[in-house]
């Protein structure tokens, strides 16, 4: 570790310790994620923070999906003090703060299966080529009436951008945005989505590692603010039949070391550069394998069907919302900084660290191989016949998680980005999930065949 980096870390550590004392923090939550994106937490008393910063905190990795086997269970959490934040909702029962951690092995080497470490490694590879990866996710979710569970009853009957009164849902979403600001995370907008009871909060564009951390915090904030409201928040991709599901569209661009947006070009009618087109082509080329990581559940593929504004065709365009990748229109005055591409197949059930790592790896492969995307598809591709799709060379995304996992197994680029350990564990977990689903009897089957 170079001297400047160590100095910066020491300064961050000292600032954090001072703030813990000043704000009388009693507990520190150490957060990390398993391979499926579930947030895990170890709690330590605040007066143990100095020791934790110096030596880390041990935990049982064999209990975490995709981590260690039972006979090699000890693993180490190392605190990233740059992610420290005081939890604004934690006064009752002891004031608390949180910090996001990296996972290490007993020999104090970075654990190859740590999702956050995987994203960091792919971003470091991009940095060696002179690129910094920026993303801005649009996170959709439903708020459902708890009293009616297990029946899924949306809390309202409103639609896209409808004006909401100061209801329970509006308070949950506004309080979440206020809490995110107190955590040092900016959110651009909040609005009602297309479906009844569905909402969206957009996290402000930033470095992909910071945004992945922010997604973890946003989910936690929403669940916390929904507690006691009578509403349940769900990020399930398709909770309710017949209406739009939850997506997590991700806007993306690359910048150079000075922060210049490398996706902008004034010479192209779409306003994006040759580098951006190569990045876009890489994601199209790896789309089927990418799907396993960014849409990683059995339920994800019930969202990725025609007719509900979810992409199933591997193509790109500007106005075409059936396309996998969209090039959003931007104001002329902001084009130099705001030019970007939007990947539309991710959903909020994904592990954001793995999703962004796989997306970046696919885009970098397109740049390295100098790939060119096919012609844009600006028509509604949902209406195309199979013959026309074949003529235009437009492939489809997988129709289920097993098909997506098969595509991942044959994709060397995405597998290399995830690493052999995590790839093996991820595929095993997804196959187990698929087999379990296949053996379950659903209410639809009972209704159809009983």
SEBA-677005 format. One record per residue: x, y, z of N, C-alpha, C in turn. Coordinates in steps of 0.001 Angstrom, whole numbers, plus 500000, padded with zeros to 6 digits. Each point is the difference from the previous one (the first is absolute). Layout:
% residues N
      nu      nv      nw     cau     cav     caw      cu      cv      cw
       X       Y       Z       X       Y       Z       X       Y       Z
...
//
This chain:
% residues 450
      nu      nv      nw     cau     cav     caw      cu      cv      cw
  500847  498811  500000  499153  501189  500000  500886  501244  500000
  499741  500953  499079  500864  501167  499936  499757  500936  501179
  500962  500908  500236  499981  500872  501176  498772  500904  500000
  499667  500579  498811  498874  500922  499912  498675  499304  500327
  499835  498771  499476  498766  499250  500265  499886  499667  501478
  501120  499572  500606  499980  499681  501427  499654  501237  500833
  500568  501165  499584  499713  501252  500714  498510  500332  499904
  499442  499846  498795  498574  500275  499810  499149  499087  500872
  500347  498707  500045  499245  499047  500813  500099  500345  501482
  501190  500375  500448  500170  500376  501408  499163  501231  500346
  499955  500954  499081  499189  501197  500220  498519  499638  500091
  499539  499120  499083  498596  499569  500028  499687  499261  501294
  500918  499136  500439  499791  499255  501240  499889  500943  501198
  500896  500985  500055  499986  500948  501120  498729  500842  500004
  499569  500427  498804  498761  500776  499902  498807  499176  500477
  499995  498724  499625  498906  499128  500407  499987  499824  501516
  501146  499768  500610  500070  499815  501447  499566  501267  500736
  500404  501152  499477  499590  501268  500613  498486  500173  499926
  499427  499637  498857  498552  500161  499830  499234  499035  500902
  500514  498785  500172  499368  499035  500892  499929  500554  501419
  501105  500630  500447  500016  500585  501345  499075  501217  500090
  500080  500869  498974  499225  501241  500017  498497  499721  500003
  499565  499028  499192  498562  499730  499860  499506  498911  500948
  500917  499540  500875  499650  499025  501031  499375  498739  499402
  500667  499488  498959  499570  498752  499359  500243  498848  500963
  499020  499108  500115  500117  498859  500912  500288  498683  499291
  499496  499890  498759  500203  498755  499260  500453  500297  498571
  500825  499112  499475  500451  500113  498615  499599  498734  499257
  499231  500176  498909  499574  498871  499180  500997  499801  498865
  500557  498802  499913  500946  499658  498937  499222  499246  498923
  499895  500582  498807  499162  499443  498939  500839  499390  498880
  499484  498917  499409  500561  499398  498786  498875  499220  499347
  500214  499482  498796  498942  499247  499319  500468  498591  499661
  499029  499072  499939  500319  498675  499484  499872  500029  498478
  500164  498856  499354  500024  500005  498534  498643  500345  499394
  498912  499777  500764  498673  500297  499461  499617  501467  500185
  500815  500759  500742  499697  501408  500231  499325  500261  501333
  499794  498950  500814  499431  500194  501332  501005  500725  500886
  499560  501066  500661  500896  500748  500870  500149  499264  501327
  501237  499843  500444  500321  499344  501265  500577  501038  500952
  499829  499756  501304  500407  500998  500983  500654  499347  501204
  501119  500562  500423  500621  499672  501282  500006  501289  500816
  499523  499933  501251  499933  501187  500852  501107  499954  501040
  500713  501115  500160  501002  500109  501050  499691  501250  500831
  500374  500015  501279  499852  501236  500774  500931  501062  499442
  499572  501233  500054  500784  501078  499383  501393  500115  500601
  500165  499650  501285  501321  500140  500606  500994  498940  499518
  499517  499047  499174  500900  499003  499414  500451  500395  498591
  499630  501201  499547  500284  500399  498617  501488  500093  499707
  500777  500571  500923  501454  500142  499763  500649  498644  499758
  499652  499032  500820  500552  498651  499841  499548  499383  498683
  498717  500210  499650  499472  499455  498743  500706  500608  498796
  500300  501289  500057  500713  500651  498897  501403  499425  499833
  500638  499695  501099  501379  499519  499932  500100  498533  499621
  499115  499179  500558  500142  498555  499836  498882  499348  499190
  498924  500723  499738  498854  499394  499351  499125  499278  501004
  498916  499392  499517  499063  499262  500854  499743  498636  499382
  500211  498937  500787  499799  498639  499501  498515  499640  499977
  499626  499165  499019  498640  499472  499963  500025  498614  499348
  498896  499283  500139  499889  498632  499482  499545  500036  498539
  500937  499856  499080  499685  500051  498572  499225  498809  499503
  500032  498887  500737  499286  498797  499529  498493  500183  500077
  499540  501003  500746  498570  500255  500128  499473  500942  498925
  500890  500512  499160  499625  500964  498968  500016  499311  498641
  498899  500117  499250  499891  499289  498727  501107  500424  499033
  500756  498982  499522  501033  500259  499001  501344  500401  500565
  500148  499999  501347  501272  500419  500581  500891  498783  500260
  500140  499577  501251  500958  498946  500337  499295  498692  500332
  500779  498891  499888  499479  498708  500432  500158  499867  501508
  499335  499023  500587  499910  499894  501450  501379  499849  500648
  500966  499356  499297  501306  499757  500608  500989  501138  499740
  499537  501078  499348  500872  501164  499784  499177  501272  500256
  499272  499960  501129  498916  500963  500192  500451  501400  500405
  501113  500137  500690  500389  501308  500506  500306  500972  498867
  499343  501174  500049  500254  501039  499015  500046  501338  500719
  500536  500999  499316  500310  501271  500648  499327  501156  499279
  499341  500865  500772  499443  501238  499448  500975  501137  500243
  500347  500717  498932  500827  501202  500130  499148  501212  499678
  500016  500972  500892  499106  501142  499928  500496  501030  498987
  499106  500477  499148  500308  501081  499063  499424  501287  500593
  500858  500777  500669  499518  501171  500741  499416  501073  499096
  500285  499942  498682  499404  500981  499082  498489  499812  499882
  499485  498833  500439  498561  499726  499896  499264  500235  501314
  500693  500495  501010  499392  500212  501307  498864  501016  499931
  498880  499679  500643  498897  500956  500080  499163  499700  501234
  499535  501074  500632  499127  499878  501168  498585  499738  499512
  499342  499022  500589  498651  499643  499580  498996  500967  500618
  499304  500772  499185  499123  501051  500537  498780  499480  500731
  499678  498715  499844  498795  499448  500626  500309  499171  501256
  501224  500089  500523  500425  499007  500989  500042  500475  501446
  499441  501155  500326  500108  500513  501368  499366  499080  501048
  498885  499400  499632  499293  499147  500950  500763  498710  500242
  500323  499707  501252  500704  498761  500314  501491  500064  499769
  500544  501182  499812  501438  500149  499811  500337  500547  498630
  500679  501142  499960  500341  500625  498735  501043  499152  499262
  499782  499802  498705  500854  499092  499234  500512  500662  498724
  501088  499454  499504  500566  500396  498713  500288  498733  499213
  500221  500152  498705  500320  498838  499180  501275  500262  499209
  500632  498910  499615  501186  500082  499161  500009  498763  499105
  500335  500162  498754  500019  498869  499065  501412  499412  499977
  500053  498683  499997  501275  499302  500194  500400  499194  498766
  501291  499712  499923  500551  499058  499027  500325  498707  500733
  499880  498877  499284  500195  498696  500617  501386  499465  499643
  500707  499512  501039  501351  499464  499836  500072  498575  500531
  501009  499271  499553  500239  498631  500457  500786  500032  501306
  500136  498843  500686  500795  499966  501232  501448  500448  499808
  500536  499849  498789  501369  500462  499724  500033  501486  499656
  498850  500667  500139  499839  501442  499774  500233  500397  498538
  499631  499094  499107  499951  500308  498571  498553  500299  499634
  499773  500877  499005  498615  500254  499582  499319  498696  499585
  498804  499762  500492  499255  498782  499676  499473  500099  498567
  500340  499012  499171  499651  500056  498582  498498  499934  499743
  499242  499556  501008  498554  499898  499832  499224  501166  500591
  500691  501043  500445  499332  501177  500571  499435  500855  498868
  498668  500159  499903  499424  500771  498888  500558  501417  499887
  500199  500662  501136  500541  501369  499955  501440  499994  499466
  500758  499007  500424  501377  499885  499510  500059  499707  498510
  499015  499243  499517  499959  499688  498565  499764  501266  499189
  499052  500833  500422  499768  501264  499294  501238  500877  500066
  500637  500059  501149  501203  500815  500140  501090  499551  499019
  500148  498676  499854  501049  499477  499105  499719  500352  498536
  498736  499868  499571  499672  500336  498604  500166  501492  499763
  499653  500812  500999  500180  501445  499855  501480  500385  499968
  500818  499283  500743  501447  500261  499954  500575  499633  498634
  499476  498929  499417  500414  499639  498640  499624  501103  499017
  498789  500538  500137  499580  501109  499138  500886  501220  500217
  500370  500236  501253  500822  501166  500333  501367  499905  499344
  500531  498785  499894  501301  499825  499335  499928  500362  498524
  498802  499929  499427  499800  500403  498604  499597  501467  499886
  499960  500694  501141  499689  501426  499995  498529  500316  500165
  499189  499024  500484  498554  500189  500103  499523  499951  501450
  499037  500854  500318  499242  499883  501235  498546  499778  499625
  499387  499030  500655  498644  499558  499663  498994  500705  500886
  499040  500682  499358  498943  500705  500712  498640  499371  499680
  499153  499911  501008  498660  499443  499796  498967  500802  500787
  498750  499908  499553  498870  500597  500710  498801  499085  499886
  499654  499253  501052  498884  499048  499929  498653  500635  500338
  498954  499503  499346  498616  500379  500293  499358  498799  500701
  499754  500127  501290  499581  498842  500790  498488  500024  500218
  499336  498980  499484  498547  499885  500115  499629  499017  501103
  498860  500251  500631  499543  499137  501084  498502  500192  500199
  499363  498994  500588  498585  500078  500356  499860  500213  501500
  498943  500714  500389  499584  500091  501391  498635  499324  500108
  499948  498925  500795  498812  499148  500105  499411  500067  501400
  498693  499777  500092  499310  500019  501284  500375  498761  500827
  500607  500216  501157  500423  498886  500848  498818  499179  500522
  498891  500674  500300  498854  499306  500590  499408  498953  499062
  500281  500133  498696  499418  499071  499031  500953  498854  499617
  501240  500041  500482  500945  498934  499653  499479  498656  500506
  500176  498894  499273  500852  499860  498811  499384  500499  498689
  498754  500444  500015  499457  500629  498783  500761  501301  499752
  500327  500268  498747  500793  501179  499650  499068  501111  499537
  499757  500947  500892  499059  501088  499731  500775  501317  499968
  500095  500649  498825  500684  501302  499931  499297  501015  500887
  500758  500953  500533  499445  500968  500947  499158  501069  499321
  500100  500152  498646  499213  501029  499310  499598  499508  498614
  499256  500834  499293  499574  499667  498643  500529  501033  499006
  501096  500631  500339  500553  501052  499143  500885  499406  498913
  500409  500875  499041  500835  499567  498893  501209  500910  499820
  500561  499949  498816  501285  500646  499702  499970  501507  500271
  500886  500463  500867  500174  501411  500344  498760  500643  500620
  499037  499198  500444  498810  500583  500629  500388  500785  501252
  499287  501096  500212  500245  500843  501165  499482  499302  501243
  500888  499801  500961  499597  499322  501218  499779  500974  501143
  498952  499773  500783  499789  500792  501211  501024  499546  501040
  500020  500678  501148  500979  499639  501026  499553  498705  500679
  500186  498908  499286  499565  498680  500461  501141  499280  500712
  499700  498786  500497  501051  499184  500623  501146  499748  499028
  499666  499682  498750  501024  499680  499006  500873  501214  499696
  499370  501168  499833  500764  501212  499717  500941  500300  501156
  499509  499846  501227  500864  500250  501162  501173  499029  500041
  499742  498719  499700  501081  499004  499986  501079  500404  498989
  499576  500362  498807  500955  500319  498933  500731  501309  500280
  499279  501013  500494  500656  501274  500300  500950  499864  501186
  499587  499268  501027  500894  499780  501148  501235  499204  499596
  499815  499072  499061  501147  499245  499491  500988  500922  499307
  499501  500897  499162  500886  500935  499306  500720  500923  500983
  499286  500443  501051  500636  500836  501022  501082  499217  500745
  499699  498742  500316  500990  499162  500689  501213  499747  499115
  499760  499769  498722  501112  499781  499083  500906  501232  499948
  499399  501178  499998  500789  501229  499998  500848  500089  501266
  499426  499616  501149  500749  500003  501246  501117  498964  500001
  499825  498947  499204  501049  498987  499845  501055  500421  498980
  499809  501174  499385  500948  500494  499009  499738  499489  498605
  498773  499511  499765  499640  499438  498695  498908  500858  499377
  500231  500487  498800  499020  500857  499333  499045  499154  499152
  498729  500402  500024  499001  499391  499126  499441  501088  499090
  499912  499712  498710  499522  500988  499031  498508  500262  500142
  499218  498931  499890  498547  500154  499956  499306  498825  500678
  498749  500258  500362  499089  498941  500431  498680  500225  499276
  499361  498943  499512  498677  500152  499392  499247  498678  500048
  498693  500097  499811  499174  498802  499896  500280  499357  498653
  500064  498666  500002  500263  499282  498745  498683  499576  499337
  500125  499203  498934  498860  499641  499159  498934  499211  500761
  500428  499032  500784  499048  499085  500636  499438  500568  501300
  498853  499484  500382  499408  500386  501283  500946  499621  501134
  500201  500934  500919  500858  499717  501148  501478  499950  499699
  500404  500419  498799  501407  499892  499586  500664  501386  499980
  501241  500036  500461  500731  501261  500122  501431  499827  499467
  500660  501149  499780  501380  499970  499515  500798  501122  500651
  501204  499669  500455  500959  500993  500486  501276  499842  499186
  500503  501123  499490  501213  499984  499176  501186  500524  500792
  501066  499230  500034  501220  500414  500694  500877  500802  499040
  500527  501122  500496  500803  500898  499172  501261  499313  499496
  500278  500234  498733  501158  499456  499282  501296  500148  500796
  500790  498923  500058  501294  500081  500687  500832  498769  499672
  501175  499947  500583  500901  498852  499907  499248  498715  500358
  500204  498936  499217  499187  498781  500135  500112  499344  501365
  501173  500036  500624  500143  499392  501326  499174  500769  501024
  500043  501330  499931  499202  500821  500914  498504  499752  499783
  499612  499835  498740  498576  499791  499716  499548  498619  500461
  500836  498987  499841  499637  498669  500497  499798  500047  501514
  500903  500703  500709  499824  500204  501441  498674  500718  500277
  499680  500991  499160  498784  500794  500185  498741  499163  499811
  500029  499064  499045  498840  499121  499776  499720  499172  501256
  501074  499484  500619  499854  499243  501253  499336  500873  501060
  500455  501254  500122  499452  500906  501015  498556  500396  499692
  499685  500220  498726  498638  500397  499620  498993  498910  500353
  500329  498760  499710  499085  498903  500324  499755  499931  501501
  501082  500164  500770  499869  499959  501450  499148  501160  500508
  500201  501188  499432  499243  501185  500415  498510  499835  499699
  499682  499486  498814  498590  499799  499640  499322  499008  500935
  500677  498910  500291  499418  498988  500896  499803  500581  501395
  500967  500799  500440  499911  500598  501335  498832  500972  500098
  499862  500881  499005  498939  501003  500039  498613  499385  499761
  499957  498833  499378  498711  499318  499807  499535  499297  501273
  500949  499721  500905  499655  499314  501250  499023  500843  500817
  498922  499377  500423  499011  500687  500817  498984  500810  499212
  500140  500011  498667  499077  500786  499170  498787  499205  499547
  500076  498688  500187  498954  499135  499466  500260  499585  498559
  501148  500434  499456  500358  499657  498624  501273  499168  499975
  500088  499126  499018  501201  499200  499794  500633  500391  498679
  501317  500248  500007  500709  500310  498764  500536  498704  499403
  499866  499842  498689  500585  498841  499326  500716  500440  498726
  501183  499417  499801  500787  500225  498789  499886  498808  499047
  499066  499116  500301  499762  498830  499162  499733  500458  498561
  500678  499399  499008  499862  500488  498617  498573  499962  499462
  499234  498963  500317  498631  499893  499471  499085  499462  501090
  499595  500821  500951  499167  499484  501090  498554  499742  499615
  499490  500745  499003  498568  499930  499700  499791  499716  498510
  499234  498986  499709  499704  499629  498615  499207  501110  499290
  500340  500235  498726  499192  500871  499145  500364  501471  500029
  500960  500403  500843  500433  501400  500016  501526  500054  499930
  500523  501200  499754  501455  500162  499873  500714  499565  501286
  501185  499435  499826  500818  499594  501132  501032  501046  500365
  500865  499643  500946  501050  500896  500480  501292  499816  499214
  500453  501070  499366  501295  499995  499336  500998  500820  500789
  501243  499950  499553  501044  500881  500511  500836  500439  498801
  499402  500853  499152  500724  500492  498832  501268  500703  500478
  501100  499763  499302  501277  500582  500430  500586  500853  498882
  500173  501298  500283  500668  500920  499075  501498  499888  500234
  500774  500027  498904  501430  499717  500111  500824  500898  499090
  501215  500302  500443  500974  500667  499133  501396  499757  500559
  500986  500288  499191  501395  499960  500418  500561  501412  499983
  500869  500301  500958  500694  501284  500029  501499  499740  500025
  500787  501018  499619  501449  499854  500117  500450  500453  501389
  501297  500014  500234  500523  500312  501338  499675  501425  500440
  499734  500870  499036  499667  501392  500325  498496  500220  500142
  499224  498914  499847  498556  500096  500158  499241  500318  498729
  500677  500037  498859  499321  500297  498731  499169  498815  499548
  498757  500264  499595  499106  498947  499533  500456  499507  498629
  500440  498737  499941  500531  499431  498755  498911  499451  499098
  498753  500050  500463  498895  499511  499163  499400  501099  499128
  500454  501224  500146  499414  501109  499243  500708  500204  498661
  499198  500281  498982  500531  500425  498700  498993  500942  499355
  500497  501110  499487  499122  500959  499313  499786  499603  498545
  500738  498998  499527  499966  499632  498588  498950  498941  499675
  499502  499331  501014  499054  498911  499769  498581  500476  500286
  499030  499528  499227  498617  500466  500190  499417  499558  501337
  500549  498926  500578  499557  499570  501323  500777  500708  501106
  501039  500728  499628  500776  500758  500973  500980  499185  500803
  500296  498778  499550  500956  499189  500745  501194  499632  499116
  501091  499664  500660  501281  499808  499334  500169  498577  499479
  501055  499816  499219  500341  498651  499511  500295  499076  501174
  500647  500533  501036  500282  499204  501196  498694  499517  500629
  499010  500883  500069  498702  499627  500571  499335  498906  499168
  500085  500120  498675  499406  498978  499140  500683  498647  500195
  501317  500002  500184  500715  498739  500244  499586  499395  501341
  499871  500856  501003  499551  499549  501323  498600  499400  499892
  499109  500699  499301  498629  499543  499760  500002  498656  499274
  500846  499879  498980  500069  498754  499224  500470  498839  500869
  500924  500288  500923  500466  498956  500909  498884  499478  500882
  499163  500899  500495  498891  499559  500849  498962  499227  499199
  499771  500403  498757  499094  499221  499154  500566  498609  499741
  501299  499929  499760  500653  498732  499676  499926  499015  501172
  500047  500523  501210  499989  499140  501196  498648  500007  500702
  498965  500504  499337  498716  500247  500657  499396  498755  500644
  500069  498868  499335  499332  498807  500526  500680  499507  501281
  501324  500053  500046  500702  499619  501232  499837  501060  501072
  500018  501252  499588  499823  501123  500914  498672  499889  500741
  498987  499491  499307  498660  499885  500590  500015  499187  501289
  500826  498961  500052  500041  499153  501196  500415  500786  501227
  500816  501026  499809  500539  500774  501120  499113  501190  500342
  499443  500662  498992  499217  501220  500242  498511  499716  500187
  499551  498812  499590  498606  499570  500207  500084  498577  500551
  500389  499853  501280  500525  498723  500485  499031  499053  500681
  498689  500250  499921  499075  499115  500698  499036  499333  499034
  499374  498945  500460  498931  499362  499219  498950  501037  499620
  499666  500856  500948  498942  500987  499806  500398  501094  499004
  501301  500238  499835  500465  501042  499073  499457  499802  498594
  499853  498743  499583  499625  499698  498617  498493  500048  499788
  499246  500226  501082  498574  500270  499855  499779  501498  499770
  501030  500797  500284  499978  501420  499634  500440  500178  498551
  500976  499213  499560  500580  500164  498664  499150  499271  498960
  498801  500534  499794  499058  499462  499017  499423  501163  499203
  499484  499736  498791  499447  501100  499191  498802  500665  500660
  499861  501312  499740  498787  500700  500368  500034  500798  501282
  501120  499963  500733  500047  500692  501290  501222  500918  500115
  500421  500561  498870  501123  500944  499942  501313  499389  500486
  500099  498698  499973  501245  499338  500388  500670  499441  498740
  501307  500156  499876  500674  499560  498780  500180  498491  499950
  499754  499418  498850  500343  498586  499811  500851  499812  498748
  500123  501057  499176  500741  499894  498744  501356  500693  500112
  501027  499345  499463  501368  500502  500104  500241  500982  498856
  499601  501249  500238  500156  501053  499005  500116  501329  500739
  500187  501078  499246  500137  501307  500642  499269  501065  499186
  499728  501134  500632  499344  501102  499314  499880  501191  500932
  499252  500997  499577  499799  501183  500836  498581  500066  500548
  499028  500003  499108  498606  500130  500438  499365  498642  500284
  500674  498944  499633  499451  498652  500095  500201  499426  501405
  498940  499949  500783  500122  499486  501361  499846  498476  500075
  499888  499353  498837  500057  498536  499982  501440  499533  499800
  500917  500954  499769  501407  499664  499754  500720  499707  501307
  501014  499160  499922  500804  499669  501170  500800  501209  500477
  500554  500749  499049  500807  501180  500336  499406  501213  499302
  499830  501067  500765  499463  501240  499459  501051  501101  500125
  500036  500892  499014  500862  501183  500070  499089  501179  500314
  499944  500419  501261  499050  501050  500370  500307  501337  499324
  498936  500746  499723  500148  501372  499505  500449  500883  501166
  500938  500936  499725  500450  500912  501052  499928  501439  499495
  499900  500946  500926  500017  501410  499624  501334  500361  499352
  499944  500826  498972  501232  500369  499294  501030  500598  500938
  499528  500791  500949  500926  500649  500920  500687  499037  500951
  499405  498814  500182  500574  499016  500923  500607  498799  499289
  499983  500021  498676  500407  498817  499233  501423  499548  500325
  500907  500939  500199  501396  499628  500241  500171  499184  501275
  499167  500265  500985  500119  499280  501263  498954  498897  500158
  498858  500144  499308  498866  499093  500256  499836  498884  498974
  500766  499989  498918  499859  498935  498999  500288  498649  500649
  499135  499025  499727  500108  498724  500687  499183  498956  499258
  500102  498760  500440  499132  498944  499500  499271  499381  501186
  498822  499423  499747  499157  499450  501060  499734  498521  499741
  500475  499154  500899  499714  498565  499925  498707  499732  500762
  499019  499341  499349  498647  499940  500541  499599  498623  500564
  500887  499002  499905  499599  498676  500495  500284  499754  501481
  500888  500748  500678  500203  499714  501427  498734  500222  500815
  499891  499264  501113  498906  500235  500935  500566  500078  501415
  499212  500534  500955  500552  500263  501336  500220  498764  500861
  499758  498802  499474  500341  498790  500754  501478  499654  499850
  500712  500706  499120  501396  499659  499734  500912  500480  501125
  501175  499383  500077  501065  500535  500840  500639  501143  499217
  499911  501257  500463  500473  501121  499178  501493  499943  499701
  500785  499444  500918  501443  499902  499761  500281  499073  498820
  499350  498840  499998  500210  499040  498916  499419  500512  498690
  498833  500638  500079  499360  500519  498791  500890  501031  499319
  500495  500981  500757  500834  501045  499407  501337  499433  499507
  500541  499012  500731  501264  499380  499571  499823  499293  498656
  498923  499228  499865  499754  499268  498752  499697  500958  498852
  499229  501042  500268  499676  500990  498971  501261  500700  499500
  500862  500383  500932  501244  500674  499619  500910  499071  499207
  500117  498746  500440  500852  499039  499289  499519  499796  498565
  498685  499902  499813  499439  499823  498653  500308  501215  499130
  499834  501202  500561  500284  501213  499245  501469  500134  499651
  500881  499681  500951  501444  500073  499736  500408  499019  498913
  499371  498830  499987  500302  499022  498945  499628  500562  498628
  498882  500709  499925  499618  500635  498737  501013  501037  499557
  500550  500749  500960  501026  501011  499681  501284  499320  499534
  500430  498975  500727  501257  499324  499670  499936  499293  498652
  498831  499461  499663  499848  499299  498715  499510  500915  498880
  499781  501269  500346  499538  501011  499037  498718  499544  499290
  499061  499512  500807  498736  499516  499444  499143  501161  499500
  499201  499726  498987  499046  500982  499493  498589  499472  500209
  499108  500833  500514  498632  499519  500217  499248  499885  498682
  498935  499214  499959  499154  499950  498797  499259  501329  499846
  499245  500125  498916  499199  501205  499799  498978  500137  501131
  499661  501231  500379  499010  500179  501067  498620  499509  499587
  499236  499553  500965  498609  499582  499763  499105  501030  500681
  499386  500864  499210  499171  501071  500563  498504  499686  499925
  499676  498815  499510  498603  499570  499961  499693  499156  501230
  498734  499740  500244  499599  499129  501089  500304  498556  499608
  501084  499479  500534  500479  498676  499598  499029  498903  500444
  499168  500290  501028  499029  499003  500462  499098  499513  498861
  499776  500878  498986  499095  499641  498911  500665  499250  498865
  501317  499788  500071  500717  499325  498910  499746  498499  500033
  499908  499418  498806  499881  498542  499906  501366  499373  500250
  500006  498699  500263  501263  499291  500198  500881  500110  498759
  499366  499974  498832  500745  500095  498751  500687  501365  499878
  499273  501062  500329  500587  501330  499901  501118  500188  501015
  499807  499474  501216  501050  500072  501016  501264  499299  499520
  499811  498856  499350  501154  499254  499475  500679  500766  498875
  499207  500602  499138  500563  500795  498899  500829  501174  500516
  499535  500617  501087  500694  501153  500579  501114  499590  500961
  500126  498698  500242  501040  499519  500904  499756  500367  501445
  498717  500119  500402  499662  500378  501371  499733  498747  500828
  500872  499746  500967  499837  498855  500887  499070  500377  501152
  499668  499017  500823  499154  500248  501175  500782  499670  501269
  499585  500614  501076  500552  499637  501300  499513  498604  500387
  500660  499357  500959  499503  498710  500486  498574  500118  500524
  499268  498902  499946  498609  500009  500469  499863  499503  501433
  501091  499491  500571  499974  499578  501405  501420  499992  500544
  500142  499848  501314  501317  500098  500640  500916  498846  499591
  499438  498814  499734  500835  498871  499552  500645  500310  498654
  499216  500567  499086  500530  500374  498683  501087  501068  500150
  499780  500932  500910  500984  501062  500233  501286  499427  500591
  499880  499073  500929  501170  499373  500615  500789  499209  498963
  499307  499330  499086  500687  499281  498914  500817  500974  499147
  499434  501183  499734  500728  501011  499236  501210  500494  500780
  499842  500174  501308  501117  500433  500838  501128  498977  499996
  499650  498723  500031  501013  498932  500018  500928  500045  498800
  499516  500517  498870  500801  500003  498773  500608  501364  499700
  499849  500960  500905  500496  501358  499757  501273  500241  500809
  501146  499900  499347  501287  500113  500690  500215  501382  500600
  499504  501037  499345  500230  501372  500465  499287  500263  501325
  498719  499645  500077  499242  500237  501230  500515  499098  501119
  500334  498755  499673  500527  499087  501014  501328  500500  500559
  500857  500512  499140  501284  500531  500462  499793  501202  500920
  499036  500853  499659  499722  501170  500832  499533  499586  501394
  499140  498986  500070  499466  499552  501285  500995  499143  500775
  500936  499380  499283  500956  499106  500646  499443  498590  500101
  500892  499027  500013  499581  498599  499944  499202  499590  501238
  500428  500471  501188  499293  499607  501227  498564  500493  499978
  499802  501278  499749  498647  500541  500052  499139  499453  498870
  500589  499867  498802  499228  499449  498880  499454  498622  500342
  500865  499159  500566  499585  498638  500357  498892  500028  501053
  500178  500827  501019  499008  500086  501072  498683  500608  499511
  500112  501013  499158  498816  500674  499468  499174  499047  499141
  500667  499293  499098  499295  499056  499126  499346  498894  500821
  500704  499505  500994  499448  498952  500859  498744  500505  500722
  500062  501233  500524  498858  500564  500726  498802  500198  499078
  500258  500480  498789  498903  500268  499059  499380  498696  499491
  500836  498986  499789  499471  498703  499560  499139  499378  501102
  500425  500159  501236  499232  499483  501125  498647  500715  500084
  500026  501316  499799  498766  500788  500012  499056  499546  498889
  500539  499740  498818  499196  499578  498857  499371  498627  500239
  500811  499065  500549  499471  498647  500270  498888  500065  501042
  500202  500841  501001  498979  500136  501042  498703  500550  499411
  500118  500984  499119  498824  500585  499345  499261  498958  499167
  500745  499183  499265  499378  499016  499109  499173  498960  500748
  500327  499764  501254  499277  498973  500760  498819  500563  500782
  499856  501342  500021  498915  500608  500766  498697  500011  499201
  498904  499768  500683  498676  500090  499393  499472  501411  500246
  499699  500725  498929  499584  501397  500118  498480  500130  500036
  499491  501127  500503  498543  500224  499976  499426  499934  498584
  500779  500437  499015  499515  499935  498604  499729  498556  499585
  500893  499078  500382  499815  498591  499635  498761  499423  500682
  499815  500370  501262  498809  499519  500730  498732  500510  499326
  500022  501282  499615  498824  500595  499333  499739  499350  498641
  501060  499679  499285  499850  499437  498649  499605  498522  500005
  500560  499218  500914  499924  498545  499859  499225  499252  501092
  499693  500649  501105  499346  499264  501080  498580  499601  499631
//
